[in-house]
Amino acid sequence: MIDMKIKDLRELSTEALNTKLKDLRLEVSIEKRHIASTGVASKKIKITEMKRSVAQILTLLNERGAKI
């Protein structure tokens, strides 16, 4: 899910996008906590990609006028 294309995201329903948004936000917080507790920043690129996916989903939801 990390590197989904915007074309694929546009095909999903609003409910599916909301679900993916919640899952991604949860994953980002877990990864951030893991980095904070261990001090290992090896997954920084993964967090950046997840944040980008969150931004894409939020953009699509705003275009559709959906409540977040």
C-alpha positions in Angstrom: 0.0 0.0 0.0 2.9 2.3 0.6 3.6 3.2 -3.0 0.1 3.1 -4.6 -0.5 5.1 -7.8 -3.0 7.9 -7.7 -4.8 6.3 -10.6 -5.4 3.2 -8.4 -6.5 5.4 -5.5 -9.1 7.3 -7.6 -10.9 4.0 -8.4 -11.5 3.3 -4.7 -14.7 4.4 -2.9 -14.7 7.1 -0.2 -15.2 4.5 2.5 -12.2 2.5 1.3 -10.1 5.6 1.2 -11.1 6.5 4.7 -10.1 3.0 5.9 -6.8 3.2 4.1 -6.2 6.6 5.6 -6.8 5.3 9.1 -4.5 2.3 8.5 -1.7 4.5 7.1 -1.9 7.0 10.0 -1.7 4.1 12.5 1.3 2.6 10.7 3.1 6.0 10.6 2.6 6.4 14.4 3.8 2.9 15.1 7.0 3.4 13.0 7.6 6.8 14.6 7.3 5.2 18.1 9.7 2.4 17.0 12.3 4.9 15.8 11.9 6.9 19.0 12.3 3.9 21.3 15.2 2.3 19.4 16.9 5.3 17.9 17.3 3.5 14.6 16.3 5.6 11.7 16.5 2.9 9.0 12.8 3.2 8.1 12.8 6.9 7.5 12.2 6.4 3.8 9.2 4.2 4.6 7.7 6.8 6.8 8.2 9.4 4.1 6.4 7.2 1.6 3.5 6.5 4.0 3.1 10.3 4.6 3.0 10.9 0.9 0.3 8.3 0.5 -1.7 9.9 3.4 -1.4 13.3 1.6 -2.6 11.8 -1.7 -5.6 10.2 0.0 -6.5 13.4 1.8 -6.3 15.3 -1.5 -8.6 12.8 -3.1 -11.1 13.1 -0.2 -11.0 16.9 -0.4 -11.6 16.8 -4.1 -14.7 14.6 -3.6 -15.9 16.9 -0.8 -16.0 14.0 1.7 -15.9 14.5 5.4 -12.7 13.2 7.0 
